[in-house]
């Protein structure tokens, strides 16, 4: 016999709602950021990481 307390059911409902909202937010972010490209600072860090040296930054 398994017993499920009301607190665990409420917890599962809340986690489900939060998870659903997080997925919706992620999908909205992906839909809105289709034209995102690397910024020049990001490209600088990628370039500098190819030849590390003491105090490269």
PDB file of N, CA, C and O in Angstrom:
ATOM      1  N   UNK A   1       0.839  -1.173   0.000  1.00  0.00           N
ATOM      2  CA  UNK A   1       0.000   0.000   0.000  1.00  0.00           C
ATOM      3  C   UNK A   1       0.889   1.242   0.000  1.00  0.00           C
ATOM      4  O   UNK A   1       1.756   1.395   0.860  1.00  0.00           O
ATOM      5  N   UNK A   2       0.673   2.096  -0.940  1.00  0.00           N
ATOM      6  CA  UNK A   2       1.441   3.331  -0.999  1.00  0.00           C
ATOM      7  C   UNK A   2       0.563   4.482  -0.562  1.00  0.00           C
ATOM      8  O   UNK A   2      -0.628   4.533  -0.872  1.00  0.00           O
ATOM      9  N   UNK A   3       1.161   5.388   0.150  1.00  0.00           N
ATOM     10  CA  UNK A   3       0.439   6.558   0.644  1.00  0.00           C
ATOM     11  C   UNK A   3       1.143   7.798   0.143  1.00  0.00           C
ATOM     12  O   UNK A   3       2.353   7.945   0.318  1.00  0.00           O
ATOM     13  N   UNK A   4       0.407   8.672  -0.469  1.00  0.00           N
ATOM     14  CA  UNK A   4       0.956   9.918  -0.992  1.00  0.00           C
ATOM     15  C   UNK A   4       0.381  11.059  -0.169  1.00  0.00           C
ATOM     16  O   UNK A   4      -0.827  11.292  -0.159  1.00  0.00           O
ATOM     17  N   UNK A   5       1.261  11.760   0.515  1.00  0.00           N
ATOM     18  CA  UNK A   5       0.790  12.853   1.361  1.00  0.00           C
ATOM     19  C   UNK A   5       0.377  14.044   0.502  1.00  0.00           C
ATOM     20  O   UNK A   5       0.896  14.221  -0.600  1.00  0.00           O
ATOM     21  N   UNK A   6      -0.548  14.856   0.994  1.00  0.00           N
ATOM     22  CA  UNK A   6      -0.960  16.035   0.230  1.00  0.00           C
ATOM     23  C   UNK A   6       0.186  17.009  -0.031  1.00  0.00           C
ATOM     24  O   UNK A   6       0.190  17.703  -1.047  1.00  0.00           O
ATOM     25  N   UNK A   7       1.155  17.063   0.878  1.00  0.00           N
ATOM     26  CA  UNK A   7       2.287  17.976   0.678  1.00  0.00           C
ATOM     27  C   UNK A   7       3.114  17.571  -0.534  1.00  0.00           C
ATOM     28  O   UNK A   7       3.576  18.436  -1.278  1.00  0.00           O
ATOM     29  N   UNK A   8       3.308  16.271  -0.744  1.00  0.00           N
ATOM     30  CA  UNK A   8       4.101  15.836  -1.889  1.00  0.00           C
ATOM     31  C   UNK A   8       3.371  16.113  -3.192  1.00  0.00           C
ATOM     32  O   UNK A   8       4.001  16.419  -4.204  1.00  0.00           O
ATOM     33  N   UNK A   9       2.034  16.008  -3.177  1.00  0.00           N
ATOM     34  CA  UNK A   9       1.272  16.321  -4.388  1.00  0.00           C
ATOM     35  C   UNK A   9       1.361  17.804  -4.717  1.00  0.00           C
ATOM     36  O   UNK A   9       1.504  18.168  -5.884  1.00  0.00           O
ATOM     37  N   UNK A  10       1.279  18.661  -3.713  1.00  0.00           N
ATOM     38  CA  UNK A  10       1.391  20.101  -3.931  1.00  0.00           C
ATOM     39  C   UNK A  10       2.785  20.434  -4.447  1.00  0.00           C
ATOM     40  O   UNK A  10       2.941  21.261  -5.346  1.00  0.00           O
ATOM     41  N   UNK A  11       3.788  19.791  -3.878  1.00  0.00           N
ATOM     42  CA  UNK A  11       5.168  20.023  -4.310  1.00  0.00           C
ATOM     43  C   UNK A  11       5.338  19.646  -5.779  1.00  0.00           C
ATOM     44  O   UNK A  11       5.964  20.380  -6.543  1.00  0.00           O
ATOM     45  N   UNK A  12       4.786  18.512  -6.170  1.00  0.00           N
ATOM     46  CA  UNK A  12       4.898  18.078  -7.573  1.00  0.00           C
ATOM     47  C   UNK A  12       4.176  19.034  -8.512  1.00  0.00           C
ATOM     48  O   UNK A  12       4.663  19.308  -9.608  1.00  0.00           O
ATOM     49  N   UNK A  13       3.023  19.542  -8.096  1.00  0.00           N
ATOM     50  CA  UNK A  13       2.297  20.489  -8.923  1.00  0.00           C
ATOM     51  C   UNK A  13       3.110  21.765  -9.106  1.00  0.00           C
ATOM     52  O   UNK A  13       3.209  22.289 -10.216  1.00  0.00           O
ATOM     53  N   UNK A  14       3.692  22.267  -8.016  1.00  0.00           N
ATOM     54  CA  UNK A  14       4.487  23.492  -8.099  1.00  0.00           C
ATOM     55  C   UNK A  14       5.722  23.298  -8.963  1.00  0.00           C
ATOM     56  O   UNK A  14       6.063  24.173  -9.759  1.00  0.00           O
ATOM     57  N   UNK A  15       6.386  22.182  -8.817  1.00  0.00           N
ATOM     58  CA  UNK A  15       7.574  21.913  -9.639  1.00  0.00           C
ATOM     59  C   UNK A  15       7.178  21.796 -11.107  1.00  0.00           C
ATOM     60  O   UNK A  15       7.909  22.251 -11.987  1.00  0.00           O
ATOM     61  N   UNK A  16       6.039  21.196 -11.370  1.00  0.00           N
ATOM     62  CA  UNK A  16       5.562  21.079 -12.746  1.00  0.00           C
ATOM     63  C   UNK A  16       5.257  22.432 -13.366  1.00  0.00           C
ATOM     64  O   UNK A  16       5.592  22.683 -14.524  1.00  0.00           O
ATOM     65  N   UNK A  17       4.618  23.306 -12.587  1.00  0.00           N
ATOM     66  CA  UNK A  17       4.297  24.644 -13.084  1.00  0.00           C
ATOM     67  C   UNK A  17       5.572  25.437 -13.346  1.00  0.00           C
ATOM     68  O   UNK A  17       5.694  26.090 -14.383  1.00  0.00           O
ATOM     69  N   UNK A  18       6.517  25.386 -12.420  1.00  0.00           N
ATOM     70  CA  UNK A  18       7.775  26.112 -12.593  1.00  0.00           C
ATOM     71  C   UNK A  18       8.547  25.569 -13.792  1.00  0.00           C
ATOM     72  O   UNK A  18       9.111  26.338 -14.570  1.00  0.00           O
ATOM     73  N   UNK A  19       8.572  24.258 -13.942  1.00  0.00           N
ATOM     74  CA  UNK A  19       9.250  23.663 -15.090  1.00  0.00           C
ATOM     75  C   UNK A  19       8.607  24.067 -16.405  1.00  0.00           C
ATOM     76  O   UNK A  19       9.302  24.363 -17.377  1.00  0.00           O
ATOM     77  N   UNK A  20       7.272  24.079 -16.438  1.00  0.00           N
ATOM     78  CA  UNK A  20       6.555  24.492 -17.643  1.00  0.00           C
ATOM     79  C   UNK A  20       6.865  25.943 -17.994  1.00  0.00           C
ATOM     80  O   UNK A  20       7.124  26.261 -19.155  1.00  0.00           O
ATOM     81  N   UNK A  21       6.838  26.816 -17.003  1.00  0.00           N
ATOM     82  CA  UNK A  21       7.133  28.233 -17.250  1.00  0.00           C
ATOM     83  C   UNK A  21       8.577  28.430 -17.713  1.00  0.00           C
ATOM     84  O   UNK A  21       8.842  29.286 -18.558  1.00  0.00           O
ATOM     85  N   UNK A  22       9.509  27.649 -17.171  1.00  0.00           N
ATOM     86  CA  UNK A  22      10.905  27.747 -17.592  1.00  0.00           C
ATOM     87  C   UNK A  22      11.064  27.330 -19.054  1.00  0.00           C
ATOM     88  O   UNK A  22      11.811  27.962 -19.801  1.00  0.00           O
ATOM     89  N   UNK A  23      10.369  26.275 -19.463  1.00  0.00           N
ATOM     90  CA  UNK A  23      10.445  25.823 -20.854  1.00  0.00           C
ATOM     91  C   UNK A  23       9.824  26.862 -21.782  1.00  0.00           C
ATOM     92  O   UNK A  23      10.366  27.132 -22.854  1.00  0.00           O
ATOM     93  N   UNK A  24       8.688  27.452 -21.385  1.00  0.00           N
ATOM     94  CA  UNK A  24       8.051  28.485 -22.199  1.00  0.00           C
ATOM     95  C   UNK A  24       8.988  29.684 -22.354  1.00  0.00           C
ATOM     96  O   UNK A  24       9.131  30.222 -23.452  1.00  0.00           O
ATOM     97  N   UNK A  25       9.626  30.102 -21.260  1.00  0.00           N
ATOM     98  CA  UNK A  25      10.564  31.231 -21.324  1.00  0.00           C
ATOM     99  C   UNK A  25      11.737  30.910 -22.245  1.00  0.00           C
ATOM    100  O   UNK A  25      12.167  31.766 -23.019  1.00  0.00           O
ATOM    101  N   UNK A  26      12.253  29.693 -22.170  1.00  0.00           N
ATOM    102  CA  UNK A  26      13.363  29.287 -23.026  1.00  0.00           C
ATOM    103  C   UNK A  26      12.959  29.308 -24.496  1.00  0.00           C
ATOM    104  O   UNK A  26      13.731  29.757 -25.343  1.00  0.00           O
ATOM    105  N   UNK A  27      11.767  28.830 -24.804  1.00  0.00           N
ATOM    106  CA  UNK A  27      11.299  28.838 -26.190  1.00  0.00           C
ATOM    107  C   UNK A  27      11.107  30.263 -26.706  1.00  0.00           C
ATOM    108  O   UNK A  27      11.407  30.552 -27.865  1.00  0.00           O
ATOM    109  N   UNK A  28      10.607  31.152 -25.847  1.00  0.00           N
ATOM    110  CA  UNK A  28      10.454  32.552 -26.251  1.00  0.00           C
ATOM    111  C   UNK A  28      11.822  33.171 -26.523  1.00  0.00           C
ATOM    112  O   UNK A  28      11.983  33.925 -27.483  1.00  0.00           O
ATOM    113  N   UNK A  29      12.803  32.857 -25.688  1.00  0.00           N
ATOM    114  CA  UNK A  29      14.154  33.390 -25.894  1.00  0.00           C
ATOM    115  C   UNK A  29      14.741  32.892 -27.220  1.00  0.00           C
ATOM    116  O   UNK A  29      15.328  33.669 -27.972  1.00  0.00           O
ATOM    117  N   UNK A  30      14.579  31.596 -27.502  1.00  0.00           N
ATOM    118  CA  UNK A  30      15.102  31.059 -28.764  1.00  0.00           C
ATOM    119  C   UNK A  30      14.395  31.661 -29.966  1.00  0.00           C
ATOM    120  O   UNK A  30      15.033  31.908 -30.989  1.00  0.00           O
ATOM    121  N   UNK A  31      13.095  31.902 -29.867  1.00  0.00           N
ATOM    122  CA  UNK A  31      12.343  32.469 -30.985  1.00  0.00           C
ATOM    123  C   UNK A  31      12.746  33.916 -31.232  1.00  0.00           C
ATOM    124  O   UNK A  31      12.754  34.365 -32.378  1.00  0.00           O
ATOM    125  N   UNK A  32      13.079  34.649 -30.185  1.00  0.00           N
ATOM    126  CA  UNK A  32      13.414  36.065 -30.337  1.00  0.00           C
ATOM    127  C   UNK A  32      14.849  36.334 -30.684  1.00  0.00           C
ATOM    128  O   UNK A  32      15.167  37.434 -31.137  1.00  0.00           O
ATOM    129  N   UNK A  33      15.726  35.386 -30.493  1.00  0.00           N
ATOM    130  CA  UNK A  33      17.161  35.615 -30.700  1.00  0.00           C
ATOM    131  C   UNK A  33      17.695  34.862 -31.908  1.00  0.00           C
ATOM    132  O   UNK A  33      18.784  34.292 -31.843  1.00  0.00           O
ATOM    133  N   UNK A  34      16.969  34.848 -32.984  1.00  0.00           N
ATOM    134  CA  UNK A  34      17.424  34.120 -34.178  1.00  0.00           C
ATOM    135  C   UNK A  34      18.620  34.776 -34.842  1.00  0.00           C
ATOM    136  O   UNK A  34      19.441  34.086 -35.445  1.00  0.00           O
ATOM    137  N   UNK A  35      18.737  36.090 -34.747  1.00  0.00           N
ATOM    138  CA  UNK A  35      19.811  36.803 -35.444  1.00  0.00           C
ATOM    139  C   UNK A  35      21.015  37.055 -34.556  1.00  0.00           C
ATOM    140  O   UNK A  35      21.851  37.897 -34.883  1.00  0.00           O
ATOM    141  N   UNK A  36      21.122  36.357 -33.458  1.00  0.00           N
ATOM    142  CA  UNK A  36      22.233  36.574 -32.540  1.00  0.00           C
ATOM    143  C   UNK A  36      23.528  36.059 -33.150  1.00  0.00           C
ATOM    144  O   UNK A  36      23.583  34.938 -33.656  1.00  0.00           O
ATOM    145  N   UNK A  37      24.550  36.869 -33.100  1.00  0.00           N
ATOM    146  CA  UNK A  37      25.886  36.492 -33.568  1.00  0.00           C
ATOM    147  C   UNK A  37      26.878  36.756 -32.438  1.00  0.00           C
ATOM    148  O   UNK A  37      26.532  37.351 -31.418  1.00  0.00           O
ATOM    149  N   UNK A  38      28.110  36.307 -32.634  1.00  0.00           N
ATOM    150  CA  UNK A  38      29.146  36.554 -31.645  1.00  0.00           C
ATOM    151  C   UNK A  38      29.460  38.041 -31.574  1.00  0.00           C
ATOM    152  O   UNK A  38      29.472  38.733 -32.592  1.00  0.00           O
ATOM    153  N   UNK A  39      29.711  38.518 -30.378  1.00  0.00           N
ATOM    154  CA  UNK A  39      30.165  39.898 -30.193  1.00  0.00           C
ATOM    155  C   UNK A  39      31.678  39.905 -30.339  1.00  0.00           C
ATOM    156  O   UNK A  39      32.323  38.873 -30.155  1.00  0.00           O
ATOM    157  N   UNK A  40      32.249  41.054 -30.668  1.00  0.00           N
ATOM    158  CA  UNK A  40      33.695  41.099 -30.906  1.00  0.00           C
ATOM    159  C   UNK A  40      34.502  40.733 -29.664  1.00  0.00           C
ATOM    160  O   UNK A  40      35.595  40.182 -29.789  1.00  0.00           O
ATOM    161  N   UNK A  41      33.985  41.027 -28.461  1.00  0.00           N
ATOM    162  CA  UNK A  41      34.703  40.636 -27.251  1.00  0.00           C
ATOM    163  C   UNK A  41      34.740  39.118 -27.104  1.00  0.00           C
ATOM    164  O   UNK A  41      35.745  38.556 -26.668  1.00  0.00           O
ATOM    165  N   UNK A  42      33.644  38.458 -27.466  1.00  0.00           N
ATOM    166  CA  UNK A  42      33.629  36.997 -27.406  1.00  0.00           C
ATOM    167  C   UNK A  42      34.615  36.403 -28.401  1.00  0.00           C
ATOM    168  O   UNK A  42      35.295  35.421 -28.099  1.00  0.00           O
ATOM    169  N   UNK A  43      34.692  36.995 -29.579  1.00  0.00           N
ATOM    170  CA  UNK A  43      35.643  36.507 -30.573  1.00  0.00           C
ATOM    171  C   UNK A  43      37.082  36.746 -30.125  1.00  0.00           C
ATOM    172  O   UNK A  43      37.964  35.937 -30.413  1.00  0.00           O
ATOM    173  N   UNK A  44      37.324  37.858 -29.419  1.00  0.00           N
ATOM    174  CA  UNK A  44      38.662  38.131 -28.884  1.00  0.00           C
ATOM    175  C   UNK A  44      39.059  37.042 -27.887  1.00  0.00           C
ATOM    176  O   UNK A  44      40.176  36.529 -27.949  1.00  0.00           O
ATOM    177  N   UNK A  45      38.160  36.685 -26.973  1.00  0.00           N
ATOM    178  CA  UNK A  45      38.486  35.660 -25.983  1.00  0.00           C
ATOM    179  C   UNK A  45      38.702  34.295 -26.642  1.00  0.00           C
ATOM    180  O   UNK A  45      39.565  33.530 -26.212  1.00  0.00           O
ATOM    181  N   UNK A  46      37.936  33.992 -27.666  1.00  0.00           N
ATOM    182  CA  UNK A  46      38.148  32.733 -28.384  1.00  0.00           C
ATOM    183  C   UNK A  46      39.495  32.736 -29.098  1.00  0.00           C
ATOM    184  O   UNK A  46      40.192  31.722 -29.114  1.00  0.00           O
ATOM    185  N   UNK A  47      39.863  33.869 -29.685  1.00  0.00           N
ATOM    186  CA  UNK A  47      41.132  33.971 -30.391  1.00  0.00           C
ATOM    187  C   UNK A  47      42.310  33.884 -29.436  1.00  0.00           C
ATOM    188  O   UNK A  47      43.289  33.192 -29.715  1.00  0.00           O
ATOM    189  N   UNK A  48      42.220  34.582 -28.310  1.00  0.00           N
ATOM    190  CA  UNK A  48      43.307  34.599 -27.336  1.00  0.00           C
ATOM    191  C   UNK A  48      43.474  33.226 -26.686  1.00  0.00           C
ATOM    192  O   UNK A  48      44.584  32.853 -26.304  1.00  0.00           O
ATOM    193  N   UNK A  49      42.393  32.481 -26.560  1.00  0.00           N
ATOM    194  CA  UNK A  49      42.491  31.171 -25.914  1.00  0.00           C
ATOM    195  C   UNK A  49      43.252  30.159 -26.762  1.00  0.00           C
ATOM    196  O   UNK A  49      43.649  29.108 -26.259  1.00  0.00           O
ATOM    197  N   UNK A  50      43.460  30.461 -28.039  1.00  0.00           N
ATOM    198  CA  UNK A  50      44.208  29.544 -28.895  1.00  0.00           C
ATOM    199  C   UNK A  50      45.706  29.544 -28.586  1.00  0.00           C
ATOM    200  O   UNK A  50      46.386  28.545 -28.821  1.00  0.00           O
ATOM    201  N   UNK A  51      46.222  30.655 -28.063  1.00  0.00           N
ATOM    202  CA  UNK A  51      47.648  30.730 -27.740  1.00  0.00           C
ATOM    203  C   UNK A  51      47.814  31.382 -26.368  1.00  0.00           C
ATOM    204  O   UNK A  51      48.101  32.573 -26.251  1.00  0.00           O
ATOM    205  N   UNK A  52      47.624  30.562 -25.339  1.00  0.00           N
ATOM    206  CA  UNK A  52      47.718  31.043 -23.969  1.00  0.00           C
ATOM    207  C   UNK A  52      49.163  31.355 -23.601  1.00  0.00           C
ATOM    208  O   UNK A  52      50.092  30.696 -24.068  1.00  0.00           O
ATOM    209  N   UNK A  53      49.337  32.347 -22.774  1.00  0.00           N
ATOM    210  CA  UNK A  53      50.640  32.713 -22.263  1.00  0.00           C
ATOM    211  C   UNK A  53      50.416  33.319 -20.889  1.00  0.00           C
ATOM    212  O   UNK A  53      49.280  33.607 -20.513  1.00  0.00           O
ATOM    213  N   UNK A  54      51.491  33.513 -20.138  1.00  0.00           N
ATOM    214  CA  UNK A  54      51.350  34.110 -18.818  1.00  0.00           C
ATOM    215  C   UNK A  54      50.824  35.541 -18.952  1.00  0.00           C
ATOM    216  O   UNK A  54      51.418  36.363 -19.650  1.00  0.00           O
ATOM    217  N   UNK A  55      49.749  35.821 -18.307  1.00  0.00           N
ATOM    218  CA  UNK A  55      49.189  37.162 -18.317  1.00  0.00           C
ATOM    219  C   UNK A  55      48.651  37.566 -19.671  1.00  0.00           C
ATOM    220  O   UNK A  55      48.848  38.706 -20.094  1.00  0.00           O
ATOM    221  N   UNK A  56      47.988  36.676 -20.353  1.00  0.00           N
ATOM    222  CA  UNK A  56      47.492  36.987 -21.698  1.00  0.00           C
ATOM    223  C   UNK A  56      46.392  38.028 -21.683  1.00  0.00           C
ATOM    224  O   UNK A  56      46.100  38.625 -22.719  1.00  0.00           O
ATOM    225  N   UNK A  57      45.777  38.261 -20.540  1.00  0.00           N
ATOM    226  CA  UNK A  57      44.732  39.292 -20.454  1.00  0.00           C
ATOM    227  C   UNK A  57      45.085  40.290 -19.394  1.00  0.00           C
ATOM    228  O   UNK A  57      44.334  41.238 -19.164  1.00  0.00           O
TER     229      UNK A  57
END
